[in-house]
């Protein structure tokens, strides 16, 4: 018997619509859904390879309890009842000894499968929801764009590529990181002849197609944005009507950017002054224009202010919430969004007394304080609390889909922190290096085995994820695990997790729309037609109800109310004395279409595409240090002295000879446990989460730092 299930992929965070073919009860194929508004039939290699993950022989199949020392690899199979009872007891002991705030949950990037783990500490009286990477991915955007225009407008949902006549891709490569949206950029360029400006130290596939490619020095995007503002204002290319009617702080901004002439900015960024002027003029004169940035600008110590500079460029040119520009989000009347089950918003808050204790709340109030839009504990601060008890000890960790040993900076320090816990629970698909050091390992369902409401990557749209097959083995839905665990803990706050089962949660999210999850499954998707210039009906969602070029929120919090340039802490300009030992500028984490962060290395179809971790080096640089194509080379940084990692050299002219690029997320499932090679080629071994950090969002410089490469 053969059937096709219309559902939503979760091989990454993009949430593309897919059609899953099931034959005789087994998934045999995944293809793009041509009727889905996000991807319109497109599917990437990760999505096509999902059946291999579903049926992989190494998948976690049953709850496991540690039988030996942590990392010894000795496990005992137990039942779900036993696992939940024992975990509940261990959490109770931690609470009684250290207080409820010593309990934390950690989640990975994007997929709500792990986001719902945030509800567990909230239900137990702890505010500590730890994000692996929000401090260098999305939080700076959410904060900076929020205080400026009220909402994020530059991430995946905001740029209206399909109607834009000019597209700026800044510090990202959506063809690899968000392939469906990347295809929109490619089509806009090829079919509609849209102008394309790419700002990136690497000559990506999009940069190769661009009308203008600005090869910026890593970590100096803030200066480049200020230089483009200078040109727009000096040449009168800004939208005077929009600025006069809908912006505040223009005079102060003008005074700030006057110092950033193209000539000065060129000296900082390595971009020729004529290219800076050409890019500003192309963006300022071609209407409508859409600007997209991604995490590269957030991997620096000036992440929030850089993001502010970019959203101000959008405002100055009048491209906010216009067709073909950067769109403000549409609200779906009555719907409770997925961020609610990530612990954000007013719906499921544990209350001000609990929230006020969050680690990082005093130092970083806009990301961890009581009023933060998506509050979280940055992972480097959580590591400090686990290791040193600052500001108080974290002793119990529920880690869902995070693989912290690979994905958090200074990996060996992370391992020391994990070993210092009283309780470590890991929820995952496979026995990752991080799970190897847990006390309990719980098997999660893949997206092919679960049902959910998808909304994170869409604009004014919600879609039902429908399971293609029943859960294999004894795997459970992440939300089900949290619901059942909270039931086992008598002192938990049942108002935070009030549902009897997963379906009841989704009915609750849809209740304000007068429908149930079954209703949504029947309809598939619900889309709200976009309304443009919504600000004309009530202003922007800022204190002044206008675009705040001069931010009153930043000023009140003690931050610079205007964007400015900050030189990276380790660079040819700030630390020339280090250049003799560490002569190259290192960028890390450029995305691959084959992998989502640390996932997928055991999937043969994907591993064949990218079999080894690579470092990109210019041929001239390689020759000067006697490195040839395919050599395995060492990388060291001044950030974590005494540590080094080995990657395979890939020679390319797509980088400046002074810059190298190392991939991220690497471990080797085929190598011996417990580490599975997670310290061999994982660039986070030589990255640090310690200060200096972005003073607003705790971002750390994982791009634009210095390194040494040798055989």
C-alpha positions as CSV (number, residue, x, y, z in Angstrom):
1,X,0.0,0.0,0.0
2,X,1.3,3.4,-1.0
3,X,0.3,6.8,0.4
4,X,1.6,10.4,0.3
5,X,1.7,12.6,3.5
6,X,1.7,16.4,3.2
7,X,3.9,17.6,6.0
8,X,6.8,19.9,7.0
9,X,10.5,19.1,6.9
10,X,12.7,19.8,9.9
11,X,16.1,18.8,8.6
12,X,17.1,22.3,9.5
13,X,15.2,25.4,10.8
14,X,13.6,26.3,7.4
15,X,10.3,24.3,7.7
16,X,9.9,23.6,4.0
17,X,6.7,21.9,2.9
18,X,7.3,18.3,1.7
19,X,5.4,15.3,0.4
20,X,6.5,12.1,2.1
21,X,5.9,8.8,0.3
22,X,5.1,5.9,2.5
23,X,5.0,2.4,1.1
24,X,3.9,-0.6,3.2
25,X,4.3,1.5,6.3
26,X,7.8,2.7,5.5
27,X,9.0,6.1,4.4
28,X,10.6,5.6,0.9
29,X,10.9,9.2,-0.3
30,X,10.7,12.9,0.5
31,X,10.2,15.6,-2.1
32,X,9.3,19.3,-2.0
33,X,5.6,20.4,-1.9
34,X,4.9,22.6,-4.9
35,X,1.9,24.1,-3.1
36,X,3.7,25.2,0.1
37,X,4.3,29.0,0.2
38,X,7.8,28.7,1.7
39,X,9.7,26.5,-0.7
40,X,7.2,26.0,-3.7
41,X,8.5,22.5,-4.4
42,X,12.2,23.0,-3.7
43,X,14.0,20.6,-1.4
44,X,17.6,20.4,-0.3
45,X,19.9,17.4,0.1
46,X,19.2,17.3,3.9
47,X,15.5,16.9,3.4
48,X,16.0,14.2,0.8
49,X,18.2,12.3,3.2
50,X,15.8,12.3,6.1
51,X,14.6,8.6,5.5
52,X,18.2,7.5,6.2
53,X,18.1,9.3,9.6
54,X,14.7,7.9,10.4
55,X,15.9,4.3,9.9
56,X,19.6,4.7,10.8
57,X,20.8,1.7,12.8
58,X,22.6,3.9,15.3
59,X,19.4,5.8,16.3
60,X,18.7,5.9,20.0
61,X,15.9,3.4,20.6
62,X,15.2,3.2,24.3
63,X,15.7,5.2,27.5
64,X,19.2,4.6,28.9
65,X,20.7,5.0,32.3
66,X,24.4,5.4,33.0
67,X,25.8,2.2,34.5
68,X,29.5,3.2,34.9
69,X,31.4,6.5,35.3
70,X,30.4,9.4,33.0
71,X,31.9,8.8,29.6
72,X,32.7,5.2,30.3
73,X,30.1,4.0,27.8
74,X,28.2,1.6,30.1
75,X,24.5,1.9,29.9
76,X,21.4,0.1,31.1
77,X,18.2,0.0,29.2
78,X,15.2,1.2,31.4
79,X,11.6,1.9,30.8
80,X,10.1,5.4,30.4
81,X,8.4,5.2,33.7
82,X,11.7,4.3,35.4
83,X,13.5,7.0,33.6
84,X,11.0,9.7,34.4
85,X,10.6,8.6,38.1
86,X,14.4,8.6,38.6
87,X,14.9,12.0,36.8
88,X,12.1,13.5,38.9
89,X,13.7,12.3,42.1
90,X,17.1,13.6,41.1
91,X,15.6,17.0,40.2
92,X,13.9,17.1,43.6
93,X,17.2,16.5,45.3
94,X,18.9,19.3,43.4
95,X,16.1,21.6,44.3
96,X,16.2,20.8,48.0
97,X,20.0,21.2,48.2
98,X,20.6,24.2,45.9
99,X,17.2,25.7,45.1
100,X,15.1,25.5,42.0
101,X,17.2,28.0,40.1
102,X,20.0,25.4,40.0
103,X,17.9,23.5,37.4
104,X,18.3,24.4,33.7
105,X,17.3,23.3,30.3
106,X,19.5,23.7,27.2
107,X,18.3,23.7,23.6
108,X,19.9,23.8,20.2
109,X,19.1,25.9,17.1
110,X,15.7,26.5,15.6
111,X,13.6,23.3,15.7
112,X,10.8,23.6,18.2
113,X,11.5,20.0,19.1
114,X,14.1,21.2,21.5
115,X,12.6,24.6,22.2
116,X,9.8,23.2,24.3
117,X,12.4,21.9,26.8
118,X,12.4,25.5,28.1
119,X,9.1,24.8,29.8
120,X,10.7,22.3,32.2
121,X,12.8,24.7,34.3
122,X,9.9,27.3,34.2
123,X,7.6,24.7,35.6
124,X,10.1,23.9,38.3
125,X,10.6,27.5,39.5
126,X,13.8,28.2,37.6
127,X,14.3,30.9,34.9
128,X,17.3,29.3,33.4
129,X,16.6,28.4,29.8
130,X,20.0,28.1,28.1
131,X,20.5,28.6,24.4
132,X,23.5,27.0,22.7
133,X,23.8,29.9,20.2
134,X,21.2,32.7,20.5
135,X,23.9,35.1,21.7
136,X,25.6,34.7,18.3
137,X,22.5,33.9,16.2
138,X,19.2,35.8,16.2
139,X,19.2,37.5,19.6
140,X,21.2,40.6,18.3
141,X,18.8,40.8,15.4
142,X,15.7,40.5,17.7
143,X,17.0,43.1,20.1
144,X,18.5,45.6,17.7
145,X,15.7,45.6,15.2
146,X,13.1,45.5,17.9
147,X,14.3,48.7,19.6
148,X,14.6,50.4,16.1
149,X,11.5,49.3,14.2
150,X,9.6,47.1,16.7
151,X,10.3,43.7,15.0
152,X,12.9,41.7,13.2
153,X,12.7,42.4,9.5
154,X,16.0,41.1,8.1
155,X,16.0,37.4,9.0
156,X,14.5,34.7,6.8
157,X,10.9,36.0,6.8
158,X,11.5,39.7,6.3
159,X,13.2,40.3,2.9
160,X,10.7,40.2,0.1
161,X,13.0,38.7,-2.5
162,X,10.2,37.8,-4.9
163,X,9.3,41.4,-5.6
164,X,12.6,43.2,-4.9
165,X,14.5,45.0,-7.7
166,X,17.6,45.2,-5.6
167,X,18.8,42.6,-3.1
168,X,21.5,43.0,-0.5
169,X,22.9,39.8,1.1
170,X,25.1,40.8,4.0
171,X,27.1,38.2,6.0
172,X,25.1,35.2,4.9
173,X,24.7,32.6,2.2
174,X,21.1,31.6,2.0
175,X,21.7,29.2,-0.8
176,X,23.4,27.0,1.8
177,X,21.8,28.2,5.1
178,X,18.2,28.6,4.0
179,X,18.1,27.0,0.5
180,X,14.5,27.6,-0.3
181,X,14.9,31.4,0.3
182,X,18.2,31.3,-1.4
183,X,16.5,30.0,-4.5
184,X,14.3,33.1,-4.3
185,X,17.4,35.2,-4.5
186,X,18.8,33.2,-7.5
187,X,15.5,33.5,-9.3
188,X,15.2,37.2,-8.7
189,X,18.6,37.7,-10.2
190,X,18.2,35.3,-13.2
191,X,14.6,35.7,-14.1
192,X,13.7,39.3,-13.0
193,X,17.2,40.8,-13.4
194,X,17.2,42.2,-9.9
195,X,20.4,43.9,-8.8
196,X,22.4,41.9,-6.4
197,X,24.9,43.2,-3.8
198,X,26.8,40.6,-1.7
199,X,28.9,41.6,1.3
200,X,31.1,38.7,2.4
201,X,34.8,37.9,2.9
202,X,34.2,34.8,0.9
203,X,33.2,34.6,-2.8
204,X,30.1,32.5,-2.3
205,X,28.0,31.2,-5.1
206,X,25.8,34.3,-4.7
207,X,28.8,36.6,-4.6
208,X,29.9,35.1,-8.0
209,X,26.5,36.2,-9.5
210,X,26.4,39.6,-7.8
211,X,26.5,43.0,-9.6
212,X,28.7,44.1,-6.7
213,X,30.7,41.9,-4.3
214,X,32.2,43.8,-1.3
215,X,35.0,41.6,0.2
216,X,34.9,43.1,3.6
217,X,37.5,42.5,6.3
218,X,35.9,40.1,8.8
219,X,34.5,41.9,11.8
220,X,34.2,45.4,10.2
221,X,30.7,45.3,8.9
222,X,29.7,48.0,11.3
223,X,32.1,50.5,9.7
224,X,30.9,49.5,6.2
225,X,27.3,50.1,7.1
226,X,28.1,53.5,8.6
227,X,30.1,54.4,5.4
228,X,27.1,53.5,3.2
229,X,24.9,55.7,5.4
230,X,27.4,58.5,4.9
231,X,27.0,58.2,1.1
232,X,23.2,58.0,1.2
233,X,23.0,61.1,3.3
234,X,25.7,63.1,1.6
235,X,24.2,62.4,-1.9
236,X,20.6,62.9,-0.8
237,X,19.7,59.3,-1.6
238,X,17.7,58.7,1.5
239,X,13.8,58.8,1.5
240,X,13.3,62.3,2.9
241,X,9.5,62.0,3.3
242,X,9.8,58.7,5.3
243,X,12.6,60.0,7.4
244,X,10.8,63.3,8.2
245,X,7.4,61.6,9.0
246,X,8.4,58.3,10.5
247,X,11.9,58.5,12.0
248,X,13.4,60.2,15.0
249,X,17.1,61.0,15.6
250,X,18.1,61.7,12.0
251,X,20.2,64.8,12.9
252,X,22.1,62.9,15.6
253,X,22.7,60.0,13.2
254,X,23.9,62.3,10.4
255,X,26.4,63.8,12.8
256,X,27.7,60.3,13.8
257,X,28.1,59.0,10.2
258,X,29.8,62.1,8.8
259,X,33.1,60.8,10.2
260,X,32.8,57.6,8.2
261,X,33.8,58.8,4.7
262,X,34.3,56.1,2.0
263,X,38.1,56.7,2.3
264,X,38.2,56.1,6.0
265,X,35.9,53.2,5.8
266,X,38.0,51.7,3.1
267,X,41.1,51.8,5.3
268,X,39.1,49.9,8.0
269,X,37.3,47.4,5.8
270,X,39.7,46.7,2.9
271,X,36.7,47.6,0.5
272,X,37.7,50.2,-2.1
273,X,36.0,53.5,-1.6
274,X,34.5,53.5,-5.1
275,X,32.8,50.1,-4.3
276,X,31.4,51.5,-1.0
277,X,29.9,54.5,-3.0
278,X,28.6,52.2,-5.8
279,X,26.9,49.9,-3.3
280,X,25.2,52.7,-1.4
281,X,24.1,54.3,-4.7
282,X,22.7,51.1,-6.1
283,X,20.8,50.3,-2.9
284,X,19.6,53.9,-2.6
285,X,18.5,54.4,-6.1
286,X,16.9,51.0,-6.9
287,X,13.4,50.6,-5.5
288,X,12.2,48.5,-3.9
289,X,15.2,46.9,-2.3
290,X,15.4,44.1,0.2
291,X,18.3,43.6,2.6
292,X,19.1,40.3,4.3
293,X,21.8,39.6,6.9
294,X,22.7,36.5,8.7
295,X,24.8,35.3,11.6
296,X,28.2,36.5,10.4
297,X,27.6,40.0,11.7
298,X,26.4,38.5,15.0
299,X,29.6,36.6,15.6
300,X,31.4,39.8,16.8
301,X,31.6,42.0,19.9
302,X,29.6,44.8,18.2
303,X,26.8,42.5,16.9
304,X,23.8,44.5,18.2
305,X,25.0,47.8,17.0
306,X,26.0,46.4,13.6
307,X,22.5,45.0,13.3
308,X,21.1,48.4,14.2
309,X,23.2,50.0,11.4
310,X,21.7,47.6,8.9
311,X,18.1,48.1,9.8
312,X,18.7,51.9,9.8
313,X,19.9,51.5,6.2
314,X,16.5,50.0,5.4
315,X,14.7,52.8,7.1
316,X,16.7,55.6,5.5
317,X,15.9,54.2,2.0
318,X,12.1,53.9,2.8
319,X,12.2,50.1,2.2
320,X,10.3,49.2,5.4
321,X,7.1,47.2,4.9
322,X,6.8,47.9,1.2
323,X,6.3,45.3,-1.5
324,X,9.8,44.1,-2.5
325,X,11.4,45.6,0.7
326,X,11.8,44.3,4.2
327,X,8.4,43.3,5.7
328,X,7.1,43.8,9.1
329,X,5.4,40.5,10.4
330,X,1.7,39.8,10.0
331,X,-0.2,38.9,13.1
332,X,-2.5,35.9,13.0
333,X,-5.5,36.9,15.1
334,X,-6.0,34.7,18.1
335,X,-3.0,32.4,17.5
336,X,-0.5,31.7,20.3
337,X,2.8,31.3,18.5
338,X,5.5,28.7,19.0
339,X,7.6,31.0,21.0
340,X,5.1,30.5,23.8
341,X,6.2,26.9,24.3
342,X,9.8,28.2,24.2
343,X,9.0,30.2,27.3
344,X,8.7,33.6,25.7
345,X,5.9,36.1,26.0
346,X,3.2,36.4,28.7
347,X,1.5,33.1,28.1
348,X,3.5,30.7,30.3
349,X,5.7,32.9,32.4
350,X,6.8,31.7,35.9
351,X,6.4,35.2,37.3
352,X,8.7,38.2,38.0
353,X,10.2,36.7,41.2
354,X,11.5,33.7,39.3
355,X,12.4,35.5,36.1
356,X,14.4,38.1,38.0
357,X,16.9,35.4,39.1
358,X,17.9,34.5,35.5
359,X,21.7,34.1,35.0
360,X,22.9,37.1,32.9
361,X,19.8,39.2,33.6
362,X,21.6,42.0,35.3
363,X,24.6,42.1,32.9
364,X,22.5,41.6,29.7
365,X,19.0,42.8,30.5
366,X,17.8,43.0,26.9
367,X,18.4,39.3,26.3
368,X,18.2,37.8,29.8
369,X,16.2,40.3,31.9
370,X,12.5,40.3,32.8
371,X,11.6,42.4,29.8
372,X,13.7,40.6,27.2
373,X,11.6,39.6,24.1
374,X,13.0,36.0,24.0
375,X,14.8,35.6,27.3
376,X,17.6,33.1,27.6
377,X,20.9,32.4,29.3
378,X,23.9,32.6,26.9
379,X,25.7,29.3,26.9
380,X,29.1,30.8,28.0
381,X,27.5,32.2,31.1
382,X,25.8,28.9,31.8
383,X,29.2,27.1,31.6
384,X,30.6,29.6,34.2
385,X,27.7,28.8,36.5
386,X,28.3,25.0,36.2
387,X,32.0,25.3,36.7
388,X,32.5,28.2,39.2
389,X,29.0,28.7,40.7
390,X,28.8,32.3,39.3
391,X,26.4,33.9,40.1
392,X,25.1,30.7,41.7
393,X,25.6,27.0,40.8
394,X,23.8,25.2,38.0
395,X,23.6,21.5,39.0
396,X,20.9,19.9,36.9
397,X,20.8,20.1,33.1
398,X,18.1,18.9,30.8
399,X,19.7,19.1,27.3
400,X,17.6,18.6,24.3
401,X,19.1,18.6,20.8
402,X,22.1,20.7,21.7
403,X,25.3,18.7,21.6
404,X,27.1,21.3,23.6
405,X,30.6,19.7,23.4
406,X,30.6,20.5,19.7
407,X,28.5,23.7,19.5
408,X,29.7,25.8,22.5
409,X,32.9,27.7,22.5
410,X,35.9,26.3,24.4
411,X,34.8,22.7,24.1
412,X,37.1,21.2,26.6
413,X,36.0,23.6,29.2
414,X,32.4,22.7,28.4
415,X,33.2,19.0,29.2
416,X,34.6,20.0,32.6
417,X,31.4,21.9,33.2
418,X,29.2,18.9,32.3
419,X,31.2,16.7,34.6
420,X,30.5,19.1,37.5
421,X,26.7,18.6,37.3
422,X,24.7,16.5,39.7
423,X,22.3,15.5,37.0
424,X,22.7,15.6,33.2
425,X,19.8,14.4,31.0
426,X,20.3,14.3,27.2
427,X,17.5,14.0,24.7
428,X,18.6,13.3,21.1
429,X,18.4,11.1,18.0
430,X,21.9,9.7,18.3
431,X,24.5,9.1,21.0
432,X,26.4,12.3,20.5
433,X,29.6,13.2,22.3
434,X,27.6,15.3,24.7
435,X,25.1,12.5,25.4
436,X,28.0,10.1,26.2
437,X,28.6,12.2,29.3
438,X,25.0,12.2,30.5
439,X,23.3,10.3,33.3
440,X,20.2,9.5,31.3
441,X,19.8,9.5,27.6
442,X,16.2,9.7,26.1
443,X,15.3,8.9,22.5
444,X,13.4,11.6,20.6
445,X,11.2,11.2,17.6
446,X,12.2,12.7,14.3
447,X,9.9,15.1,12.4
448,X,8.7,12.2,10.3
449,X,7.2,10.6,13.5
450,X,5.6,13.6,15.2
451,X,2.9,16.3,14.8
452,X,3.4,20.0,15.4
453,X,2.4,23.5,14.4
454,X,5.0,25.2,12.3
455,X,5.3,28.9,12.2
456,X,8.9,30.0,13.0
457,X,10.2,30.5,9.4
458,X,7.0,31.9,7.8
459,X,5.5,35.3,7.2
460,X,1.8,35.3,8.2
461,X,1.4,31.5,7.9
462,X,1.0,28.4,10.0
463,X,1.3,24.9,8.7
464,X,0.5,21.5,10.3
465,X,3.3,19.0,10.5
466,X,1.7,15.5,10.2
467,X,3.5,12.4,11.1
468,X,4.3,10.0,8.2
469,X,4.8,7.0,10.4
470,X,4.3,6.1,14.0
471,X,7.3,6.6,16.3
472,X,9.9,3.9,16.0
473,X,11.2,1.9,18.9
474,X,10.4,3.7,22.1
475,X,11.1,7.2,20.9
476,X,9.0,10.1,22.3
477,X,8.0,13.5,21.1
478,X,10.1,16.2,23.0
479,X,7.0,17.9,24.2
480,X,5.5,14.7,25.4
481,X,8.7,14.0,27.5
482,X,8.3,17.4,29.2
483,X,4.6,17.0,29.8
484,X,5.1,13.5,31.4
485,X,8.1,14.6,33.4
486,X,6.3,17.5,34.9
487,X,3.4,15.2,35.9
488,X,5.9,13.1,37.9
489,X,7.1,16.0,40.0
490,X,4.6,16.9,42.7
491,X,6.0,20.3,43.4
492,X,6.0,21.5,39.8
493,X,3.8,24.4,38.6
494,X,1.1,22.7,36.5
495,X,0.0,26.1,35.2
496,X,3.2,26.3,33.1
497,X,2.6,22.9,31.6
498,X,-1.2,22.5,31.9
499,X,-1.8,20.0,29.1
500,X,-2.6,16.3,29.4
501,X,-0.9,15.5,26.1
502,X,0.7,17.0,23.1
503,X,-2.5,17.4,21.1
504,X,-4.0,19.4,23.9
505,X,-1.1,21.9,23.7
506,X,-1.7,22.5,20.0
507,X,-5.4,22.9,20.5
508,X,-4.6,25.5,23.1
509,X,-2.3,27.4,20.6
510,X,-5.2,27.5,18.1
511,X,-8.1,28.0,20.5
512,X,-8.2,31.8,20.0
513,X,-8.8,31.1,16.3
514,X,-11.8,29.0,17.1
515,X,-10.2,25.8,15.7
516,X,-8.4,22.6,16.8
517,X,-5.2,21.0,15.6
518,X,-7.3,18.4,13.7
519,X,-8.9,21.3,11.9
520,X,-5.5,22.7,10.9
521,X,-4.4,19.3,9.7
522,X,-7.4,19.1,7.4
523,X,-6.6,22.5,6.0
524,X,-2.8,22.0,5.9
525,X,-1.8,25.7,6.0
526,X,-3.4,29.0,6.9
527,X,-2.0,32.1,5.3
528,X,-2.8,35.8,6.1
529,X,-2.5,38.0,3.0
530,X,0.2,40.6,3.6
531,X,-0.7,44.2,4.3
532,X,1.9,46.8,3.5
533,X,2.8,50.0,5.4
534,X,1.0,48.7,8.5
535,X,2.8,51.5,10.5
536,X,0.4,54.0,8.9
537,X,-2.4,52.6,11.0
538,X,-0.7,53.0,14.4
539,X,3.0,53.6,14.0
540,X,5.9,51.3,14.8
541,X,6.1,49.1,17.9
542,X,8.7,51.3,19.6
543,X,8.3,53.8,22.5
544,X,8.0,56.7,20.2
545,X,5.8,54.8,17.6
546,X,8.4,55.8,15.0
547,X,11.6,54.3,13.7
548,X,14.2,55.1,16.3
549,X,17.4,55.9,14.6
550,X,18.4,57.2,18.0
551,X,17.3,54.5,20.3
552,X,15.6,55.5,23.5
553,X,15.6,51.9,24.8
554,X,19.4,51.6,24.3
555,X,19.9,55.1,25.9
556,X,17.8,54.1,29.0
557,X,19.7,50.8,29.3
558,X,23.0,52.7,29.3
559,X,24.1,51.7,25.7
560,X,25.1,54.0,22.9
561,X,21.8,55.2,21.3
562,X,23.5,55.4,17.9
563,X,25.3,52.7,16.0
564,X,29.1,52.9,16.0
565,X,32.2,51.1,14.8
566,X,34.2,48.9,17.2
567,X,37.4,47.2,16.0
568,X,37.6,43.5,16.7
569,X,39.5,42.7,19.9
570,X,42.2,40.7,18.1
571,X,43.0,42.1,14.7
572,X,45.8,43.7,12.6
573,X,44.8,47.1,14.0
574,X,44.0,46.4,17.7
575,X,46.7,43.8,18.4
576,X,49.5,44.2,15.8
577,X,51.9,42.5,18.3
578,X,50.0,39.2,17.9
579,X,50.3,39.2,14.1
580,X,53.9,37.7,14.2
581,X,52.6,34.6,15.9
582,X,49.0,34.6,14.6
583,X,49.3,36.2,11.1
584,X,46.0,35.2,9.6
585,X,42.4,36.3,10.2
586,X,40.1,33.4,10.9
587,X,36.4,33.2,10.1
588,X,34.4,30.1,11.2
589,X,31.1,28.5,10.5
590,X,30.2,29.3,6.9
591,X,27.2,27.1,6.1
592,X,27.2,23.9,4.1
593,X,24.0,22.7,2.4
594,X,24.9,19.2,3.5
595,X,24.8,19.7,7.3
596,X,22.8,21.6,9.9
597,X,25.4,22.5,12.5
598,X,26.7,19.3,14.1
599,X,24.0,17.1,12.6
600,X,24.2,14.6,9.7
601,X,27.8,13.3,9.9
602,X,26.5,9.7,10.2
603,X,24.2,10.1,7.2
604,X,26.1,8.5,4.3
605,X,24.3,10.5,1.6
606,X,25.4,13.7,3.2
607,X,28.8,12.6,4.3
608,X,29.6,11.7,0.7
609,X,28.9,15.4,-0.2
610,X,31.3,16.7,2.5
611,X,33.4,13.9,3.9
612,X,35.9,15.9,5.9
613,X,36.2,19.1,7.8
614,X,38.0,21.7,5.7
615,X,39.8,25.0,6.1
616,X,39.8,27.3,3.1
617,X,43.2,28.9,2.4
618,X,44.3,31.1,-0.5
619,X,46.9,29.4,-2.7
620,X,49.5,32.2,-2.2
621,X,49.1,31.8,1.6
622,X,49.3,28.0,1.4
623,X,52.5,28.2,-0.7
624,X,54.1,30.6,1.8
625,X,53.6,28.1,4.7
626,X,54.3,25.0,2.6
627,X,50.7,23.6,2.6
628,X,49.2,21.7,-0.4
629,X,45.7,20.8,-1.3
630,X,44.4,18.0,0.9
631,X,47.0,18.4,3.6
632,X,45.7,18.0,7.2
633,X,46.8,21.1,9.0
634,X,46.8,22.5,12.5
635,X,44.9,25.7,13.6
636,X,45.7,27.6,16.8
637,X,44.3,30.8,18.1
638,X,45.4,33.1,21.0
639,X,41.9,32.6,22.5
640,X,42.5,29.1,24.0
641,X,46.2,28.7,24.3
642,X,47.6,25.2,24.4
643,X,44.8,23.8,22.2
644,X,44.7,23.1,18.5
645,X,42.5,21.3,15.9
646,X,43.3,19.7,12.6
647,X,41.4,20.3,9.4
648,X,41.9,19.4,5.7
649,X,43.3,22.2,3.6
650,X,41.2,23.4,0.6
651,X,42.9,25.9,-1.6
652,X,40.7,28.6,-3.1
653,X,41.1,32.1,-4.5
654,X,37.7,33.0,-3.1
655,X,39.3,34.4,0.0
656,X,41.7,37.2,0.6
657,X,45.2,35.8,1.2
658,X,45.1,37.3,4.7
659,X,41.9,35.3,5.7
660,X,41.2,31.7,6.2
661,X,37.8,30.0,6.8
662,X,37.2,26.9,9.0
663,X,34.0,24.9,9.0
664,X,32.2,24.2,12.3
665,X,30.1,21.5,13.9
666,X,32.5,18.6,13.3
667,X,32.6,15.3,15.2
668,X,33.1,11.8,13.9
669,X,30.3,9.3,14.8
670,X,32.5,6.5,13.5
671,X,35.4,7.3,15.9
672,X,35.6,5.7,19.4
673,X,33.4,6.8,22.2
674,X,33.0,8.7,24.3
675,X,34.5,11.7,22.5
676,X,33.9,10.5,18.9
677,X,36.6,12.9,17.8
678,X,34.8,15.9,19.0
679,X,38.1,17.6,20.0
680,X,40.0,16.7,16.8
681,X,38.5,19.0,14.2
682,X,35.9,21.0,16.1
683,X,36.8,24.6,15.7
684,X,35.1,25.5,18.9
685,X,38.0,23.9,20.8
686,X,40.0,27.0,19.9
687,X,37.2,29.5,20.2
688,X,36.4,31.2,23.5
689,X,33.1,32.4,25.1
690,X,35.0,34.6,27.6
691,X,35.0,38.4,27.5
692,X,35.3,40.6,25.6
693,X,31.7,40.1,24.6
694,X,29.1,42.3,23.0
695,X,27.9,44.4,25.9
696,X,24.3,44.1,24.8
697,X,23.8,40.5,23.6
698,X,26.9,38.7,25.0
699,X,28.1,37.8,21.4
700,X,31.7,36.6,21.1
701,X,34.1,37.0,18.1
702,X,34.1,33.7,16.4
703,X,34.7,35.5,13.1
704,X,37.4,38.0,12.6
705,X,39.8,36.7,15.2
706,X,43.5,35.8,14.6
707,X,45.0,32.3,14.0
708,X,48.0,30.4,13.0
709,X,47.9,27.5,10.4
710,X,50.7,25.0,10.0
711,X,51.4,21.3,9.2
